Amino acid sequence: MNNQISNPKMEVPKGIELNDKDYITSLLSCLKEMQKNYTVALTEASNEYLYQKYYNMFTNITSLQRKTYELMFRLGFYTLEKAEQNKITNKYNTLNQEFIDLQN
């Protein structure tokens, strides 16, 4: 049984010259780094107005990052694996127990 979820891979030229995959991978990396930096800025905002400005920018960057990832998945640059229900349930139970432990 094939547990892979993927799309046909867009072919890109091989060689030293940058191609579409290189550009979109670079974009995704930049967006991820910006997302991390805005997270830090949110925690260090000195007032509510600044916090809201950072939060709006963070939300926009997060949306762009997700859209970029989804485009890369549609172009076949990412492959996902179907998770078995018992793995999902086990992970949920583990995280839920950790959450409960934090509250005690």
Secondary structure, 3 states (H helix, E strand, C coil): CCCEECCCCCCCCCCCCCCHHHHHHHHHHHHHHHHHHHHHHHHHCCCHHHHHHHHHHHHHHHHHHHHHHHHHHHCCCCCEECCCHHHHHHHHHHHHHHHHHHHC
